[in-house]
């Protein structure tokens, strides 16, 4: 952890702490994330990469994101706070996208 009273709010650190994934799985996903950024110039969230790689489920991703919001002090019960607004997750790539298994790209309508 980062400090004596400071919790690490990174997605991977939370997932490992919750025993959802091991550090090696996070490292594999980080390599994929770097490749996607390099090749497609798209910053894909690590949670989405882990789901696409079938390392974690969407429900596990959502549980980790909820924990991340709690660590950051973000909740739906904090009226007036700037960081209180929930952040929508990006849409998943359509199944017809040939790059779906390697890259996440937003839908275009």
C-alpha positions in Angstrom: 0.0 0.0 0.0 1.0 3.6 -0.6 1.1 5.1 2.9 0.3 4.1 6.5 -3.3 5.5 6.2 -3.6 5.9 2.4 -5.2 3.1 0.4 -3.9 2.4 -3.1 -6.8 3.3 -5.4 -5.4 1.7 -8.6 -7.7 -0.8 -10.2 -5.0 -3.6 -10.3 -4.0 -3.1 -6.7 -7.6 -3.3 -5.6 -8.2 -6.4 -7.6 -5.1 -8.1 -6.2 -6.1 -7.0 -2.6 -9.6 -8.5 -3.1 -8.0 -11.7 -4.3 -9.8 -11.5 -7.7 -6.6 -11.7 -9.7 -2.9 -12.3 -9.1 -0.2 -9.7 -9.9 0.9 -11.7 -13.0 -2.6 -11.3 -14.5 -2.4 -7.5 -13.9 1.0 -7.4 -15.6 -0.3 -9.3 -18.7 -3.2 -6.8 -18.9 -0.8 -3.8 -18.5 1.3 -5.1 -21.5 -1.9 -5.4 -23.6 -3.0 -1.9 -22.5 0.4 -0.4 -23.5 0.2 -2.2 -26.9 -3.3 -0.8 -27.5 -2.3 2.7 -26.7 0.8 2.4 -28.9 -0.9 0.9 -31.9 -4.5 2.4 -31.8 -3.8 5.5 -29.7 -6.8 4.5 -27.6 -6.5 4.5 -23.8 -8.5 1.4 -22.7 -9.3 0.9 -19.0 -7.5 -2.0 -17.4 -10.8 -3.4 -16.2 -12.1 -3.6 -19.7 -9.0 -5.3 -20.9 -9.2 -7.9 -18.1 -12.9 -8.6 -19.0 -12.0 -8.9 -22.7 -9.2 -11.3 -21.9 -11.7 -13.3 -19.8 -9.4 -13.0 -16.7 -12.2 -11.4 -14.7 -16.0 -11.1 -15.2 -17.9 -7.9 -15.8 -19.4 -8.3 -12.4 -16.0 -8.5 -10.8 -14.9 -5.4 -12.7 -17.9 -3.5 -11.4 -17.2 -4.7 -7.9 -13.6 -3.4 -8.2 -14.8 -0.1 -9.6 -17.3 0.3 -6.7 -14.4 -0.3 -4.3 -12.3 2.2 -6.1 -15.0 4.8 -5.8 -15.3 4.1 -2.1 -11.6 4.6 -1.6 -11.7 7.8 -3.6 -14.6 9.0 -1.4 -17.0 9.1 -4.4 -20.6 7.9 -3.8 -24.1 8.6 -4.9 -24.8 10.0 -1.4 -22.6 13.1 -1.5 -24.8 15.9 -2.8 -23.0 19.0 -4.0 -19.6 17.3 -4.3 -17.9 17.7 -7.6 -16.6 14.2 -7.7 -19.9 12.7 -6.6 -21.2 12.2 -10.2 -21.0 8.5 -11.3 -18.9 8.1 -14.4 -20.5 5.9 -17.1 -18.4 3.0 -18.4 -17.6 3.1 -22.1 -19.7 1.0 -24.4 -18.3 -2.3 -25.4 -17.2 -2.9 -29.0 -19.8 -4.5 -31.1 -19.3 -8.3 -31.7 -19.0 -7.6 -35.5 -15.8 -5.6 -34.9 -12.9 -7.7 -36.2 -10.5 -6.0 -33.7 -12.8 -6.8 -30.8 -10.5 -9.5 -29.3 -7.4 -7.2 -29.5 -8.7 -3.6 -29.3 -11.5 -1.7 -27.8 -12.9 0.9 -30.0 -16.0 3.0 -29.2 -19.2 2.4 -31.2 -19.9 4.7 -34.2 -23.5 5.1 -35.2 
